[in-house]
Amino acid sequence: MKKGVYVVFKLLNISYKRQMIIKRIINYISGYLRIIVEGYYIERFINICRNKKYKMWNLKKNSDIKVALNIEIKDFREICKIAKKTQCKVKIKTKRGLPFLLHKYKKRKIFVLFLILIIFLVFLSSNFVWNIEIIEENGLEIENIMESINTAGLTIGEFKSNIDTKEIINKVRLERNDIAWMGIELKGTNAIVKLVKAEEKPEIVDEDEYCNIVSNKNGVITKINAQDGTANVKVGDTVSEGDVLINGWMEGKYTGVRYVHAKGEIEARVWYTKKKTIQYNTTEKQSTGNEETNYGIKINNFKINFPKGVSKFKFYDTIETEDKIKLFSNFYLPISVVKTTNQEYEEVKKTYTVEEAKNLGIQQLEEELEKEIENKENIVNKNINTYENENSIDIYVTYEVLENIGTNEKIVF
């Protein structure tokens, strides 16, 4: 067989380097021995073996009476006979190749079967989606998007050939108006969903269309300048959200009523109010810095915990993280390692004086309000009201802000 292989090399004009690689592969598949021959008639031993056409390679002379070489398994018995005739000793140094590897694991049938099963399961799992990766452009988070994607037909454990990405995209886009663009790419067992959030913009009324300017907040008018249209309110008037501020029509003595695209600037005082109740005697959580960790394995939706017994902490918060196992960058397996961390805390009793409770509440409310108000430089006044109770204090903080409150609303006839 091997002679036929060498003939094929010549006919195909395969390079010497490639021939050597192929020969090594063939030798590994068929198996070979590396032996050490020792004696005073080594040269005679080698010449007899060559005359009998026994294949020998990688000869390495260690001394005048010692040589190491590779031979084929089937020639070992005959080579031993030649060594005996030439008064040489033969010792097997190593056994190499596939036959020896198979023999090694022949007695480990369970291991081999388990290995075959794992390979089969990995191959089988490659036909399913085991991870959904959501990438939201510009870091703008889209609420409940995973739920919409699952409902549309893209779920963990779904057979890849059953996934119609275009249909899923259309379903999600029809259901939601907060998505400007969506794309789905299947890579390995990973489904990569890319999303661009739609910016919330007020309805734009074309310049050629008739419209009113209406209030989008409650407030008291401080300034109004009607450039086109007729002012419907005056400075000092209190308005509610939805009230018409500038009408989209004008009336002339000779022209009568004519409709326009209302334009103008309206400024008003707007109030933002928040309330908080602070107890004089309260219990607060304070972290001790102590943690205990437990691990488990999750196979699809089946979870196996490795319990360490009852937690030694009296009070603790539990944080669970899941790390999916993957072979390559986009080849996830339906297996994940679940890490459960218990973080200990102490319940610390705190007692506030009336003044301390008041200051704490004011500070918290001011932080909340300043996050809510976009233009902090337009804050013109701050009002604080407190009401003391037997066990607590109620705090109200109100910010008065100057804002533009007008928005266009199309006139429908």
Secondary structure, 3 states (H helix, E strand, C coil): CHHHHHHHHHHHCCCHHHHHHHHHHHHHHHCEEEEEEECCCHHHHHHHHHHCCCCEEEEEEEECCEEEEEEEHHHHHHHHHHHHHCCCEEEEEEEECHHHHHHHCCCCHHHHHHHHHHHHHHHHHCCECCEEEEEEHHHCCCCCHHHHHHHHCCCCCCEHHHCCHHHHHHHHHHHCCCEEEEEEEEECCEEEEEEEECCCCCCCCCCCCCEEEEECCCEEEEEEEEEECEECCCCCCEECCCCEEEECEEEECCCEEEECECEEEEEEEEEEEEEEEEECEEEEEEEEEEEEEEEEEEECCEEEECCCCCCCCCCEEEEEEEEEEEEECCEEEEEEEEEEEEEEEEEEEEECCHHHHHHHHHHHHHHHHHHHCCCHHHEEEEEEEEEECCCEEEEEEEEEEEEECEEEEECCC
